[in-house]
Amino acid sequence: QVNFVESGGGLVQVGGSLRLSCTASGSINGIYETAWYRQAPGQERELVVRISRDGGVVYHVSAKGRFTAARDDAKNTMYLQMNNLAPDDTAVYYCNGVHPAQRADWGQGTLVTVSS
């Protein structure tokens, strides 16, 4: 089973930017769709953006126009560039497969805090 380690989170002011990375312990090429998720305090985990192996990217409406996601199968790594951050983006961010059969145990995530 591939496991994921997220990094790059931190404290940023409203309107700022962060770049998150997600490194897999093995090859992600066999995972058709990967995704970034986030979980805000007291809320359910939600999918932010899904990225397919063939390059397709689908953003949640809250991320569209502000976030850019990519995956590099050669490096077994995913990225999430987040711009124009808002307080509602405060959450722990995770990466994982999309389909249950291709999903690993959830990692620790990386905390993003946006201060106003």
Protein Blocks (a to p, Z undefined) as FASTA:
>chain_A
ZZdddehiacddehiacddddddfbdfklpmbacdddddehiacddfbdcdfkopacddf
klgokaccdddfknopacdddehiafklgccdddddfblklcccddebjaddddZZ
